[in-house]
């Protein structure tokens, strides 16, 4: 059963440090999404890619967050410098182009704690 | 401005009874709606979807109802089982766009 793989599963670091989260989408999927889950906001869309090109990153704080897809098997989300308010669970999801009801498949998330 | 709303943060139901989870949306351009289920420490998993041209879709114990005029959909689980205890996210999309908008989720507890 194909899965989206996220690493690391947990990350604890001090404020000001760089954080890199990685995602391996399901082979053959051409859209990749980064979400952040918080208690108040639920699942917030941070960025998404289609065929490795960034299409929308309007949900992302641009001054400290960056998202890239160096190749079709890897998506990264970086925070530099990190702040305590970035503490959350970050999910990656992949899917086919949403022209129908093809659902996104989610990874199990990276739980990030910034001290 | 939340385009997809789930006004009940939590719901408790007795095992064997019906669970009804509600979702409201504001954008009449959405043409697909999905429900995802999430267990702790796992990612959301797709449960069931419905096209805006339909008013009902059923899959086993799960049925989703759509009322377009009221911009409201609901997920019915019958009968509810303890394993259904999870957070349920309602989501909506326009098929001309890739973006899926998620609601804040409803935490369902099914009590044995």
Boltz contact constraints between the chains, C-beta under 6 A:
constraints:
  - contact:
      token1: [A, 31]
      token2: [B, 98]
      max_distance: 6.0
  - contact:
      token1: [A, 42]
      token2: [B, 102]
      max_distance: 6.0
  - contact:
      token1: [A, 42]
      token2: [B, 104]
      max_distance: 6.0
  - contact:
      token1: [A, 42]
      token2: [B, 105]
      max_distance: 6.0
  - contact:
      token1: [A, 43]
      token2: [B, 102]
      max_distance: 6.0
  - contact:
      token1: [A, 91]
      token2: [B, 43]
      max_distance: 6.0
  - contact:
      token1: [A, 98]
      token2: [B, 93]
      max_distance: 6.0
  - contact:
      token1: [A, 98]
      token2: [B, 98]
      max_distance: 6.0
  - contact:
      token1: [A, 99]
      token2: [B, 95]
      max_distance: 6.0
  - contact:
      token1: [A, 101]
      token2: [B, 32]
      max_distance: 6.0
  - contact:
      token1: [A, 101]
      token2: [B, 49]
      max_distance: 6.0
  - contact:
      token1: [A, 103]
      token2: [B, 46]
      max_distance: 6.0
  - contact:
      token1: [A, 106]
      token2: [B, 43]
      max_distance: 6.0
  - contact:
      token1: [A, 106]
      token2: [B, 44]
      max_distance: 6.0
  - contact:
      token1: [A, 107]
      token2: [B, 43]
      max_distance: 6.0
  - contact:
      token1: [A, 108]
      token2: [B, 42]
      max_distance: 6.0
  - contact:
      token1: [A, 108]
      token2: [B, 43]
      max_distance: 6.0
  - contact:
      token1: [A, 109]
      token2: [B, 43]
      max_distance: 6.0
